[in-house]
Amino acid sequence: MANDRISIDISLCDGWFPILNGGQEESLIYQNRMIIGHLEDDALEKNNTLAKASVFQNKIGGNKVKAANKEEFEKMNMFGTGIPNDGYAQYFDGKSFLNPLVDSNTSPLFLANVTFEPGCRNHWHIHHASKGGGQILICIAGEGWYQEEGKPAQSLTPGTVVVIPSETKHWHGAKKDSWFSHISVEVPGEDTSTEWLEAVDVDAYQAL
């Protein structure tokens, strides 16, 4: 594997091992697929296309993953909704929730499950770093959107993995008719910071 790529194995349930392979120049999106073992490097397509493998069948509802009902969504949200994300409320339209999965004082990598109510999305933002940095999203339950500046929005469903390099302007959140959750992974780097920008245009979001 080339030195400018990263490889991370994460087990979310028995026998399900998504493989994340991310370059440093483009966000990569791997959507709603189960990967057993390892994918060869050339099987991964860049430029926001999909790396195809077997379809993962959600035990709750098969391929039906939209969740307008909170009680049903909670059954799918295996890592828990957590508490209101009040510390970042000013950067979200709608209500979001945060459930840290590790102790930031002891873990070298910070992971948290972020949950969005239907219609909730964060503002455009950039993860800055002089070296390394960026963010990885591992989608867990419900349906959402991810969009980079100048590119069409990409649909997010359970099993979708998004690798976001630093210095990439983007936003992500729930679809207007579904709850949504993803694990957010902060990629280590040097001189890291997040710059919060304008809200997503309401008409553009409603048109998705």
WOHU-V857125 format. One record per backbone hydrogen bond with DSSP energy under -0.5 kcal/mol. NH is the residue of the N-H (numbers start at 1). CO is the residue of the C=O. If there is no record, write none. Layout:
# WOHU-V857125
NH_CO ; NH_CO
This chain:
# WOHU-V857125
5_2 ; 6_22 ; 8_20 ; 10_8 ; 10_18 ; 12_10 ; 12_16 ; 13_16 ; 16_13 ; 17_15 ; 17_35 ; 18_10 ; 20_8 ; 20_18 ; 21_19 ; 22_6 ; 28_163 ; 29_49 ; 30_161 ; 31_29 ; 32_30 ; 33_159 ; 34_54 ; 36_34 ; 37_35 ; 43_40 ; 44_41 ; 45_43 ; 48_27 ; 49_46 ; 52_50 ; 54_34 ; 56_32 ; 57_55 ; 58_56 ; 58_62 ; 62_58 ; 64_61 ; 65_63 ; 70_68 ; 73_69 ; 74_70 ; 75_71 ; 75_72 ; 76_72 ; 76_73 ; 77_73 ; 78_76 ; 80_77 ; 83_98 ; 85_96 ; 86_84 ; 88_85 ; 89_86 ; 91_88 ; 92_89 ; 93_121 ; 94_92 ; 97_115 ; 98_83 ; 99_113 ; 101_111 ; 102_111 ; 104_102 ; 106_103 ; 107_103 ; 110_186 ; 111_109 ; 112_184 ; 113_99 ; 114_112 ; 114_182 ; 115_97 ; 116_180 ; 117_95 ; 119_175 ; 120_117 ; 121_93 ; 122_172 ; 123_91 ; 124_198 ; 125_170 ; 126_195 ; 128_126 ; 128_193 ; 130_190 ; 131_190 ; 133_188 ; 135_164 ; 136_185 ; 137_162 ; 138_183 ; 139_137 ; 139_160 ; 140_181 ; 141_181 ; 143_179 ; 144_156 ; 145_173 ; 146_154 ; 147_171 ; 149_169 ; 151_148 ; 154_146 ; 156_144 ; 158_142 ; 159_139 ; 160_157 ; 161_30 ; 162_137 ; 163_28 ; 164_135 ; 164_162 ; 165_163 ; 167_127 ; 168_165 ; 169_167 ; 170_125 ; 171_147 ; 173_145 ; 174_120 ; 175_143 ; 178_175 ; 179_67 ; 180_116 ; 181_141 ; 182_114 ; 183_138 ; 184_112 ; 185_136 ; 185_183 ; 186_110 ; 186_184 ; 187_134 ; 187_185 ; 190_131 ; 193_128 ; 195_126 ; 196_194 ; 197_124 ; 205_201 ; 206_202 ; 207_203 ; 208_205
